Amino acid sequence: MNNQFTNSPIYPFTHSPLHPFTPSPIHRFTQYIFFSGKGGVGKTTMASATSIHYALQGKKTLIVTTDPASNLADVFEQEIGHRITPIKG
């Protein structure tokens, strides 16, 4: 995808049909990815899969939920609680 922002020095991402979140080689910074939408659309599934993807690439990865009925413990099959918890596996 080409648009007016892709050549901008402050625009951090190149657009690829295979991976829309590819950082530009000239930009190295902390990346935040948010998943939002109504209930039942797969936000937790996509956030979990994305965090695993980046962790397997050796990137420091933190997955955070604001859902009071979070099921991250179910997804990762371990106790998580309300503190930073390393994921086993």
C-alpha atoms as an extended CHARMM CRD file, in Angstrom:
* protein
*
        89  EXT
         1         1  MET       CA              0.0000000000        0.0000000000        0.0000000000  PROA      1               0.0000000000
         2         2  ASN       CA              1.3950000000        3.3720000000       -0.9240000000  PROA      2               0.0000000000
         3         3  ASN       CA              0.1140000000        6.5650000000        0.5680000000  PROA      3               0.0000000000
         4         4  GLN       CA              1.3620000000       10.0220000000        1.4220000000  PROA      4               0.0000000000
         5         5  PHE       CA              2.7880000000        8.8710000000        4.7820000000  PROA      5               0.0000000000
         6         6  THR       CA              4.9730000000        5.9270000000        3.7740000000  PROA      6               0.0000000000
         7         7  ASN       CA              7.8790000000        8.1290000000        2.7050000000  PROA      7               0.0000000000
         8         8  SER       CA              7.5970000000       10.4170000000        5.7210000000  PROA      8               0.0000000000
         9         9  PRO       CA             10.6320000000       10.3120000000        8.0540000000  PROA      9               0.0000000000
        10        10  ILE       CA              8.3230000000       10.1150000000       11.0690000000  PROA      10              0.0000000000
        11        11  TYR       CA              6.1140000000        7.3190000000        9.7430000000  PROA      11              0.0000000000
        12        12  PRO       CA              7.4800000000        4.2070000000       11.4780000000  PROA      12              0.0000000000
        13        13  PHE       CA              6.0290000000        1.3300000000        9.4780000000  PROA      13              0.0000000000
        14        14  THR       CA              6.3840000000        0.0050000000        5.9850000000  PROA      14              0.0000000000
        15        15  HSD       CA              3.2520000000       -1.5900000000        4.6220000000  PROA      15              0.0000000000
        16        16  SER       CA              3.4360000000       -5.1790000000        3.5340000000  PROA      16              0.0000000000
        17        17  PRO       CA              0.4620000000       -7.3560000000        2.6540000000  PROA      17              0.0000000000
        18        18  LEU       CA              2.1500000000      -10.1410000000        4.6270000000  PROA      18              0.0000000000
        19        19  HSD       CA              2.9860000000       -8.1600000000        7.7310000000  PROA      19              0.0000000000
        20        20  PRO       CA              1.4880000000       -4.6900000000        8.2670000000  PROA      20              0.0000000000
        21        21  PHE       CA              3.5400000000       -4.0130000000       11.4300000000  PROA      21              0.0000000000
        22        22  THR       CA              7.0330000000       -4.2840000000        9.9250000000  PROA      22              0.0000000000
        23        23  PRO       CA              9.2430000000       -1.5930000000       11.4680000000  PROA      23              0.0000000000
        24        24  SER       CA             11.1730000000        0.5490000000        9.0420000000  PROA      24              0.0000000000
        25        25  PRO       CA             14.9410000000       -0.1370000000        9.2670000000  PROA      25              0.0000000000
        26        26  ILE       CA             15.5910000000        3.5060000000       10.1790000000  PROA      26              0.0000000000
        27        27  HSD       CA             13.1840000000        3.4450000000       13.1280000000  PROA      27              0.0000000000
        28        28  ARG       CA             14.0060000000        1.4680000000       16.2620000000  PROA      28              0.0000000000
        29        29  PHE       CA             11.6240000000        2.0720000000       19.1390000000  PROA      29              0.0000000000
        30        30  THR       CA              9.1440000000        0.4250000000       21.4390000000  PROA      30              0.0000000000
        31        31  GLN       CA              6.1570000000       -0.8010000000       19.4830000000  PROA      31              0.0000000000
        32        32  TYR       CA              2.6400000000       -0.8980000000       20.9450000000  PROA      32              0.0000000000
        33        33  ILE       CA             -0.1020000000       -2.9380000000       19.3040000000  PROA      33              0.0000000000
        34        34  PHE       CA             -3.6760000000       -2.6180000000       20.5590000000  PROA      34              0.0000000000
        35        35  PHE       CA             -6.5740000000       -4.9580000000       19.8330000000  PROA      35              0.0000000000
        36        36  SER       CA            -10.0580000000       -3.5770000000       20.3090000000  PROA      36              0.0000000000
        37        37  GLY       CA            -13.5900000000       -4.3460000000       19.2740000000  PROA      37              0.0000000000
        38        38  LYS       CA            -16.8310000000       -5.6710000000       20.6190000000  PROA      38              0.0000000000
        39        39  GLY       CA            -17.0440000000       -8.8820000000       22.6120000000  PROA      39              0.0000000000
        40        40  GLY       CA            -16.4170000000      -12.2100000000       20.9380000000  PROA      40              0.0000000000
        41        41  VAL       CA            -14.4100000000      -10.9640000000       17.9480000000  PROA      41              0.0000000000
        42        42  GLY       CA            -11.0940000000      -12.5950000000       18.9370000000  PROA      42              0.0000000000
        43        43  LYS       CA             -9.1590000000       -9.8010000000       20.6500000000  PROA      43              0.0000000000
        44        44  THR       CA             -7.5990000000      -12.1060000000       23.2610000000  PROA      44              0.0000000000
        45        45  THR       CA             -6.8120000000      -14.7490000000       20.6490000000  PROA      45              0.0000000000
        46        46  MET       CA             -5.1120000000      -12.2660000000       18.3390000000  PROA      46              0.0000000000
        47        47  ALA       CA             -3.2440000000      -10.5320000000       21.1790000000  PROA      47              0.0000000000
        48        48  SER       CA             -2.0020000000      -13.8820000000       22.4920000000  PROA      48              0.0000000000
        49        49  ALA       CA             -0.9390000000      -15.1160000000       19.0580000000  PROA      49              0.0000000000
        50        50  THR       CA              0.8230000000      -11.8290000000       18.3240000000  PROA      50              0.0000000000
        51        51  SER       CA              2.6700000000      -11.8680000000       21.6610000000  PROA      51              0.0000000000
        52        52  ILE       CA              3.8280000000      -15.4450000000       21.0310000000  PROA      52              0.0000000000
        53        53  HSD       CA              4.9470000000      -14.5020000000       17.5100000000  PROA      53              0.0000000000
        54        54  TYR       CA              7.1540000000      -11.6530000000       18.7490000000  PROA      54              0.0000000000
        55        55  ALA       CA              8.4610000000      -13.5990000000       21.7730000000  PROA      55              0.0000000000
        56        56  LEU       CA              9.5730000000      -16.4330000000       19.4740000000  PROA      56              0.0000000000
        57        57  GLN       CA             11.5000000000      -13.8500000000       17.4620000000  PROA      57              0.0000000000
        58        58  GLY       CA             13.3880000000      -12.9460000000       20.6320000000  PROA      58              0.0000000000
        59        59  LYS       CA             11.6050000000       -9.6390000000       21.1980000000  PROA      59              0.0000000000
        60        60  LYS       CA             10.7320000000       -8.4800000000       24.7050000000  PROA      60              0.0000000000
        61        61  THR       CA              6.9930000000       -8.9590000000       24.8510000000  PROA      61              0.0000000000
        62        62  LEU       CA              4.3850000000       -7.8650000000       27.3710000000  PROA      62              0.0000000000
        63        63  ILE       CA              0.7060000000       -8.6850000000       26.9700000000  PROA      63              0.0000000000
        64        64  VAL       CA             -1.6740000000       -6.5870000000       29.0860000000  PROA      64              0.0000000000
        65        65  THR       CA             -5.4070000000       -6.8950000000       29.4880000000  PROA      65              0.0000000000
        66        66  THR       CA             -7.9180000000       -4.4930000000       30.9850000000  PROA      66              0.0000000000
        67        67  ASP       CA            -10.7230000000       -7.0400000000       30.7960000000  PROA      67              0.0000000000
        68        68  PRO       CA            -12.0210000000       -7.7960000000       34.3120000000  PROA      68              0.0000000000
        69        69  ALA       CA            -13.0940000000      -11.2330000000       33.0380000000  PROA      69              0.0000000000
        70        70  SER       CA             -9.7710000000      -11.9410000000       31.3570000000  PROA      70              0.0000000000
        71        71  ASN       CA             -9.1380000000      -15.4460000000       30.0980000000  PROA      71              0.0000000000
        72        72  LEU       CA             -5.3850000000      -15.1210000000       29.4700000000  PROA      72              0.0000000000
        73        73  ALA       CA             -4.8190000000      -17.7760000000       32.1410000000  PROA      73              0.0000000000
        74        74  ASP       CA             -6.9850000000      -20.1370000000       30.0890000000  PROA      74              0.0000000000
        75        75  VAL       CA             -5.2050000000      -19.2750000000       26.8440000000  PROA      75              0.0000000000
        76        76  PHE       CA             -1.7360000000      -19.8570000000       28.2900000000  PROA      76              0.0000000000
        77        77  GLU       CA             -2.8960000000      -22.6860000000       30.5960000000  PROA      77              0.0000000000
        78        78  GLN       CA             -1.2680000000      -21.2690000000       33.7250000000  PROA      78              0.0000000000
        79        79  GLU       CA             -1.9820000000      -19.0020000000       36.6830000000  PROA      79              0.0000000000
        80        80  ILE       CA             -1.3830000000      -15.3590000000       35.7310000000  PROA      80              0.0000000000
        81        81  GLY       CA             -2.9840000000      -13.0560000000       38.3210000000  PROA      81              0.0000000000
        82        82  HSD       CA             -2.4970000000       -9.2880000000       38.4770000000  PROA      82              0.0000000000
        83        83  ARG       CA              1.3030000000       -9.0750000000       38.2440000000  PROA      83              0.0000000000
        84        84  ILE       CA              3.8640000000       -9.4790000000       35.4980000000  PROA      84              0.0000000000
        85        85  THR       CA              4.1470000000      -13.2420000000       35.0900000000  PROA      85              0.0000000000
        86        86  PRO       CA              6.5620000000      -15.1010000000       32.7970000000  PROA      86              0.0000000000
        87        87  ILE       CA              4.7290000000      -17.4440000000       30.4510000000  PROA      87              0.0000000000
        88        88  LYS       CA              5.9760000000      -21.0280000000       30.5030000000  PROA      88              0.0000000000
        89        89  GLY       CA              6.6500000000      -22.7690000000       27.2630000000  PROA      89              0.0000000000
